[in-house]
Amino acid sequence: MGKWSKLIVAAAAPLVLTACLWSPGKFVSELTMRKNGTYTLDYKGEIVLQLPESEKEMTPRPWSDAMARCFKGGRSETVDLVSSDDSEEVRDCTTVELARLKADHDRKEAQRVASKRQESEQMAKVFGLPGNDQQSNRKFAATMMKYKGWRSVSYQGKGKYLVDYHADGSLAQDVVFPLIPDSDLILPFIALRRRADGSVLVTAPAFTGGSGPFGARAKMMDLPDKGDGPQSLAQGRFIIVTDGEILTNNSEDGAVPHAGGRQLKWDVDAASTKLPEALVKL
């Protein structure tokens, strides 16, 4: 099983670089599970859409006169766009040449960024996600509000949504949060899986730092984490409260007394490496 798990993570890793991912931002989340088989789940804070392109790719590279290279033969070029022939003797560029090279650089950068944005828009549509514009993101927030559990959803800009989510019900079946309308690509923030013996396995794959859940799982399996995937934006606290029997957990401090039974807590920041997990007998 360990061998296959490593192969799966290794195979999935390249996909992370081109995927659109929903990620927690700043948040507070609390899960309550009761021996009578019911639960309540709250998540308050940010949900961020991480598109494949980086901020660097979507920003035009600034011009510098140092990028210009002019030759005594009359030819001129921009060195970060065209490789130069070192056999030619260079000279100082004229003011006219600098202006022309700068204009050419700015034009090509504008075209590159526009092309990247178009690629991003197309990929977002493939996965049922909003684009980069304010209008489609506000419309998407309004669509989320039509579904049960989403008490409030507001778009904050730059792919960031501020949400208040609440769900309650029976643990007779598995529970996954979030389920985003029209989007089939979801990395669960929280997953509750009911076992045949009545216990519930709780995992929170997205509540980790560094290079995110894929990097954390790679580290757990002694696979290299190159850190070239989307960096985790998660920053907050995840709490489990239960009157059931906590069989296993990987929290820092373990179970502590609580008015509702026992409590587990995970603080999540950039340095976090654990994927929160607990097995609770109800």
LUMDO-496170 format. One line per field, with one value per residue (C-alpha): residue in three letters; z negated, y negated, x. Coordinates in steps of 0.05 Angstrom, whole numbers, plus 32768, in hexadecimal, padded with zeros to 4 digits. Layout:
<sites>
residuo c(ALA; ...)
w c(Z; ...)
v c(Y; ...)
u c(X; ...)
</sites>
This chain:
<sites>
residuo c(MET; GLY; LYS; TRP; SER; LYS; LEU; ILE; VAL; ALA; ALA; ALA; ALA; PRO; LEU; VAL; LEU; THR; ALA; CYS; LEU; TRP; SER; PRO; GLY; LYS; PHE; VAL; SER; GLU; LEU; THR; MET; ARG; LYS; ASN; GLY; THR; TYR; THR; LEU; ASP; TYR; LYS; GLY; GLU; ILE; VAL; LEU; GLN; LEU; PRO; GLU; SER; GLU; LYS; GLU; MET; THR; PRO; ARG; PRO; TRP; SER; ASP; ALA; MET; ALA; ARG; CYS; PHE; LYS; GLY; GLY; ARG; SER; GLU; THR; VAL; ASP; LEU; VAL; SER; SER; ASP; ASP; SER; GLU; GLU; VAL; ARG; ASP; CYS; THR; THR; VAL; GLU; LEU; ALA; ARG; LEU; LYS; ALA; ASP; HIS; ASP; ARG; LYS; GLU; ALA; GLN; ARG; VAL; ALA; SER; LYS; ARG; GLN; GLU; SER; GLU; GLN; MET; ALA; LYS; VAL; PHE; GLY; LEU; PRO; GLY; ASN; ASP; GLN; GLN; SER; ASN; ARG; LYS; PHE; ALA; ALA; THR; MET; MET; LYS; TYR; LYS; GLY; TRP; ARG; SER; VAL; SER; TYR; GLN; GLY; LYS; GLY; LYS; TYR; LEU; VAL; ASP; TYR; HIS; ALA; ASP; GLY; SER; LEU; ALA; GLN; ASP; VAL; VAL; PHE; PRO; LEU; ILE; PRO; ASP; SER; ASP; LEU; ILE; LEU; PRO; PHE; ILE; ALA; LEU; ARG; ARG; ARG; ALA; ASP; GLY; SER; VAL; LEU; VAL; THR; ALA; PRO; ALA; PHE; THR; GLY; GLY; SER; GLY; PRO; PHE; GLY; ALA; ARG; ALA; LYS; MET; MET; ASP; LEU; PRO; ASP; LYS; GLY; ASP; GLY; PRO; GLN; SER; LEU; ALA; GLN; GLY; ARG; PHE; ILE; ILE; VAL; THR; ASP; GLY; GLU; ILE; LEU; THR; ASN; ASN; SER; GLU; ASP; GLY; ALA; VAL; PRO; HIS; ALA; GLY; GLY; ARG; GLN; LEU; LYS; TRP; ASP; VAL; ASP; ALA; ALA; SER; THR; LYS; LEU; PRO; GLU; ALA; LEU; VAL; LYS; LEU)
w c(8000; 7FEF; 8033; 8058; 802E; 8041; 808A; 8086; 8064; 8095; 80D0; 80B5; 80A5; 80ED; 80F2; 80B7; 80E1; 8114; 80E8; 80CD; 8082; 804C; 800E; 7FC8; 7FB7; 7F71; 7F4E; 7F0F; 7F15; 7EE0; 7EE6; 7EB0; 7EB2; 7E81; 7E6B; 7E85; 7ECC; 7EDB; 7EEC; 7EF6; 7F21; 7F25; 7F51; 7F4D; 7F74; 7FB9; 7FF2; 802A; 8072; 8086; 80D2; 80F6; 8107; 80D4; 80C4; 80E6; 8127; 8128; 811E; 8158; 814E; 8144; 8177; 8167; 8196; 8181; 81AA; 81EA; 8213; 8251; 8280; 82AD; 82E9; 82DD; 82BF; 827B; 824E; 820A; 81E6; 81BC; 81FB; 8230; 8226; 823F; 8268; 823B; 8278; 828A; 826B; 8240; 823C; 8215; 822B; 8244; 8224; 8260; 825C; 8212; 821D; 8255; 822E; 81F1; 821B; 823A; 81F5; 81D8; 8213; 820D; 81C2; 81CA; 81FD; 81CF; 8193; 81BD; 81D6; 818F; 8178; 81B1; 81A1; 8158; 816B; 8198; 8162; 812E; 815C; 8167; 811B; 8112; 80F0; 80F6; 811E; 8108; 8111; 80D8; 80F8; 8101; 80BA; 809B; 80C4; 80AB; 8062; 806D; 808A; 804C; 8021; 8043; 8023; 7FDD; 7FA8; 7FC7; 7F97; 7FB9; 7FF3; 800B; 803F; 8025; 8064; 807D; 8079; 8030; 8012; 7FCB; 7FB4; 7F79; 7F81; 7F51; 7F59; 7F2B; 7F33; 7F2C; 7F33; 7F53; 7F93; 7FA4; 7FA2; 7FCC; 7FC7; 7FF2; 802E; 805F; 8091; 80D8; 80C5; 80C9; 80B1; 8066; 8032; 7FF3; 7FBA; 7F8C; 7F98; 7F68; 7F7A; 7F53; 7F45; 7F3F; 7EF4; 7EE6; 7EE2; 7F0C; 7F2D; 7F31; 7F60; 7F73; 7FB0; 7FC1; 7F7A; 7F81; 7F92; 7FC0; 8004; 7FEF; 7FE8; 8022; 8006; 7FC0; 7FDB; 8004; 7FC4; 7F9D; 7FD3; 7FD8; 801D; 8032; 8029; 805D; 8045; 808C; 8082; 8068; 8023; 7FEB; 7FD6; 7F99; 7F58; 7F1F; 7EED; 7EF5; 7EB7; 7EAC; 7E70; 7E61; 7E29; 7E4D; 7E40; 7E62; 7E7B; 7E9F; 7EB2; 7EC8; 7EA5; 7E82; 7E3B; 7E3F; 7E23; 7DEC; 7DC3; 7DE1; 7DCD; 7E08; 7DF6; 7E10; 7E3F; 7E73; 7E92; 7ECD; 7ED9; 7F23; 7F40; 7F74; 7F4A; 7F3F; 7F5B; 7F3F; 7F61; 7F27; 7F1A; 7EE4; 7EDB; 7EAD; 7E94; 7E8F)
v c(8000; 7FD0; 7FDB; 7FCC; 7F8E; 7F73; 7F81; 7F5D; 7F1F; 7F1E; 7F23; 7EED; 7EBB; 7EA1; 7E96; 7E66; 7E36; 7E2E; 7E36; 7E03; 7E0E; 7DF4; 7DE5; 7DCC; 7D88; 7D6A; 7D93; 7DB1; 7DF3; 7E1E; 7E64; 7E81; 7ECC; 7EED; 7F35; 7F32; 7F2F; 7EE5; 7EAF; 7E64; 7E44; 7DFB; 7DD8; 7D8D; 7D68; 7D68; 7D98; 7D88; 7D9E; 7DAE; 7DAC; 7DCC; 7D8C; 7D6A; 7D1F; 7D19; 7D38; 7D09; 7CCA; 7CA9; 7CAC; 7C64; 7C45; 7C34; 7C12; 7C49; 7C79; 7C55; 7C6B; 7C47; 7C5C; 7C36; 7C5A; 7C33; 7C6C; 7C64; 7C94; 7C9E; 7CD1; 7CF3; 7D02; 7D12; 7D34; 7D08; 7D1A; 7D0F; 7D0B; 7CC7; 7C89; 7C62; 7C17; 7BE6; 7BE3; 7BA2; 7B81; 7B93; 7BDC; 7BE0; 7BC4; 7BF5; 7C31; 7C1C; 7C15; 7C5A; 7C78; 7C59; 7C71; 7CB9; 7CB9; 7CA0; 7CD8; 7D0C; 7CF7; 7CF4; 7D3B; 7D54; 7D35; 7D55; 7D99; 7D90; 7D7D; 7DBA; 7DE9; 7DCB; 7DD8; 7E20; 7E2C; 7E05; 7DCB; 7D7F; 7D57; 7D1E; 7CE6; 7CC7; 7CD4; 7D1F; 7D27; 7CFF; 7D28; 7D68; 7D50; 7D44; 7D8B; 7DA9; 7D86; 7DAE; 7DEE; 7E06; 7DF6; 7DB7; 7D81; 7D4A; 7D46; 7D06; 7CFD; 7CD6; 7CD3; 7CF9; 7D3C; 7D34; 7D41; 7D31; 7D67; 7D7D; 7DC6; 7DF1; 7E38; 7E6B; 7EAF; 7EF9; 7F1F; 7F59; 7F47; 7F27; 7EDB; 7EB0; 7E65; 7E3D; 7E52; 7E18; 7E0E; 7E24; 7E36; 7E7F; 7E72; 7E71; 7E7D; 7E87; 7E57; 7E88; 7ECF; 7EFC; 7F46; 7F75; 7FBA; 7FFA; 7FFF; 7FBB; 7F93; 7F55; 7F44; 7EF9; 7EDD; 7E94; 7E9B; 7E50; 7E39; 7E3A; 7E09; 7E07; 7E24; 7E3D; 7E82; 7EA1; 7E8A; 7EA3; 7EE7; 7EEC; 7EDE; 7F13; 7F46; 7F32; 7F14; 7ED3; 7E94; 7E64; 7E2C; 7E19; 7E25; 7DF2; 7DDA; 7DE3; 7DA4; 7DC5; 7D9E; 7DAD; 7DE0; 7E21; 7E3D; 7E7E; 7E85; 7EC9; 7EF1; 7F30; 7F58; 7F3A; 7F78; 7F56; 7F0F; 7EE9; 7EA7; 7E84; 7E86; 7EC0; 7EC1; 7E8F; 7E89; 7E61; 7E51; 7E7D; 7EB6; 7EB3; 7E83; 7E89; 7E4C; 7E40; 7DFB; 7DF3; 7DC3; 7DC2; 7DEF; 7E25; 7E69; 7E97; 7EA9; 7EA8; 7EEC; 7F0D; 7F4E; 7F48; 7F80; 7F67)
u c(8000; 8039; 8059; 8018; 800C; 8050; 8042; 7FFF; 801E; 8058; 8028; 7FFA; 8031; 803A; 7FEF; 7FF1; 801B; 7FE3; 7FA6; 7F75; 7F6E; 7F40; 7F6A; 7F5B; 7F77; 7F6E; 7F39; 7F1B; 7EF8; 7ED5; 7EB8; 7E8B; 7E7A; 7E4B; 7E41; 7DF9; 7E17; 7E0C; 7E3E; 7E44; 7E7A; 7E8D; 7EBF; 7EC9; 7EFE; 7F1D; 7F1A; 7F4B; 7F4B; 7F92; 7F98; 7FD2; 7FF7; 8022; 801F; 8063; 804A; 800E; 8038; 805D; 80A8; 80C1; 80F1; 8138; 816A; 819B; 8170; 8183; 81BF; 81D7; 820E; 823F; 8222; 81E1; 81B8; 8195; 816F; 8150; 817C; 8145; 811C; 8151; 8194; 81CC; 8209; 8244; 8272; 8255; 8274; 8243; 823A; 820F; 81C7; 81AB; 816F; 8144; 815B; 814C; 8106; 80F8; 8112; 80E9; 80A9; 80B6; 80C1; 8082; 8058; 8071; 8067; 8020; 8013; 8032; 8008; 7FC8; 7FD7; 7FE2; 7FA1; 7F7B; 7F99; 7F85; 7F3E; 7F38; 7F53; 7F24; 7EE8; 7EFE; 7EF9; 7EB9; 7EDC; 7ED5; 7F07; 7F33; 7F00; 7ED8; 7E94; 7E9B; 7EB7; 7E7E; 7E4C; 7E6F; 7E68; 7E1E; 7E18; 7E39; 7E05; 7DCE; 7DE9; 7DDB; 7E0F; 7E2C; 7E13; 7E3B; 7E6C; 7E8C; 7EC3; 7EFF; 7F29; 7F66; 7F41; 7F30; 7EEB; 7ED5; 7EA4; 7E7A; 7E66; 7E3D; 7E25; 7E04; 7DE6; 7DEF; 7E31; 7E0D; 7E34; 7E76; 7E7D; 7EAC; 7EB8; 7EB7; 7E8E; 7E93; 7E59; 7E6A; 7EB1; 7EC8; 7F0F; 7F0F; 7F45; 7F1C; 7F2A; 7F08; 7EEF; 7EC7; 7EC6; 7E99; 7EB5; 7E8D; 7E9E; 7E7D; 7EBD; 7EC9; 7F0B; 7F14; 7F4A; 7F59; 7F87; 7F88; 7F99; 7FE4; 801B; 8058; 804B; 8007; 7FE8; 800E; 8051; 803D; 8029; 8069; 8092; 806A; 807C; 80C5; 80BB; 80DE; 80B6; 80D2; 80A5; 8092; 8047; 8015; 8029; 7FF7; 7FD1; 7FB2; 7FB7; 7F89; 7F6E; 7F48; 7F23; 7EFF; 7ED0; 7EB1; 7E91; 7EA7; 7EE6; 7F24; 7F49; 7F83; 7F97; 7FD6; 7FC8; 8002; 7FE4; 7FB3; 7F6D; 7F5B; 7F1B; 7EE2; 7E9A; 7E84; 7EB2; 7EFA; 7F1C; 7F53; 7F75; 7FA4; 7FC3; 7FD4; 8008; 803F; 806B; 8036; 8047; 8011; 7FD0; 7F9E; 7F80; 7F56; 7F30; 7EF4; 7EC6; 7E7E)
</sites>
